[in-house]
Amino acid sequence: MSQYSTAITFTILSGFIGAACNREQQEVAPNLLMISIDTLRRDHIGRYGSDIPTPFIDAFLASGMAFDAHRACSNWTYPSMLCVMSGQSGVELGWLPTGDEIQYDAFIPSETMLPHALSQSDFQSWMVNSNRFIGSTSGIDALYDTVWEERGSSAEDIIEAGLRFFDQMDEDEDEDEDEDEDERWLVHLHFLDPHSGYAPPESYLSALDGLEPIDIDLTKQDEVNAINGAWSSYSEAEQALIEEHVRIRYESEIRYLDDQLSLFWAALKERELLEDTVVVLWSDHGEQLFEHGALTHGKSLFRGEIDAVAGVVGPGISPTSITTPTTHADLAPTLLGLLGVETPESMTGSQISEDLSSRPLFAERRHSSEHIQSVLYEDQELIFKWDTSTLELYDLAADPEELTDLFVPGSAEAAELWVHLKQRVEMMAEIVGEEPEWPALK
């Protein structure tokens, strides 16, 4: 079980929300704290039916605006983070990175990005990060005034660095009596847990006691990735054992992270940093755990990799469940609206509210050998695979695990969804410089 009970976590959060409610009638200039979590599956959170204890994240989502049907724009960090920052998908942005050939001369049009929009309203920005794909490798670090980056850092390291930022801000304010009181701040902490390799503290791994060991070091990302290529060489018994080890380690990473976030929240509350702060928490994408024949992410556009966690708490934000599907592109416009900052015209996402209407949502993965694109509309999902020029159709209401492909030539449902998806495929074709062989609908 987690070290910190749900009751304690709710007490911490309710203190913040109570303070926020008392300030609703006052003029406030809220700051923004962004907490992004790498590789966190939505169905591994207690709020969404998981047995894994996640009391802090559950309490956070329950106390603010929870986006309960949220989806990533892509299945790995770099394009997903670009989607959040730009308020539009990669194909709309006109630049979609590949997972196999990392662009070190990244295309980052800062004037279209969330941190730039905030800087125009006197926000100072800090970032704490341990994933190179949203740091110096990608160019995303250039969007922030100050960046602390150390690859592979644990949640404890990220929190320690983040608190140093806050404490330094406090010291600078004490030293500068003439500081502009209207100056606001953006702090973004990106947590690598529970990304592979799966290496939670040993104290979280008691479930491994008595389980037969495996000759794979799951704490090392390279060895985790190698499992995919070697999978067919394992016997069924070996596969089952590997799956159990992966499951325990992945779930233990989530429990560890949730406990660390609870401690972080208590430290923020002690520093009185939350009363005038909008806080957004989201996961960049999920993780496939062998449901469709693979491990990790960047493999498919099925829900295990695309479903994401997202929620916002802050002054004047009442507990609300948004059940209409939302996407990463909606986060920046929503946050700017909450902060009273003008939204750039380039952002195509919507400001999320209770009355958000149903609309087609897209996801995409660009790869040198295989591009994949999908559209979701009212529980119907259509996936197009470039390398085989094939379509797959799923009814997520009846088949939430996407196990039964319903596509047949002449499908009316597929034809309706293809009207939306074909436009996105054409946009992708412009980016990659070639057109696919178009699928046969009839």
Secondary structure by P-SEA (a helix, b strand, c coil): cccccaaaaaaaaaaaaaaaaaacccccbbbbbbbbbcccccccccccccccccaaaaaaaaacccccbbbbcccccaaaaaaaaaccccccccbbbbcccccccccccccccaaaaaaaabbbbbbbbccccccccccccccccbbbbbccccaaaaaaaaaaaaaaaaaaaaacccccccccbbbbbbbcccccccccccccccccccccccccccccaaaaaacccccccccaaaaaaaaaaaaaaaaaaaaaaaaaaaaaaaaaaaacccccbbbbbbbcbbbbccccccccccccccccccbbbbbccccccccccccccccccaaaaaaaaaaccccccccccccccccccbbbbbcccccccbbbbbcccccbbbbbbccccbbbbbcccccccccccccccccaaaaaaaaaaaaaaaaaaaaacccccccccc
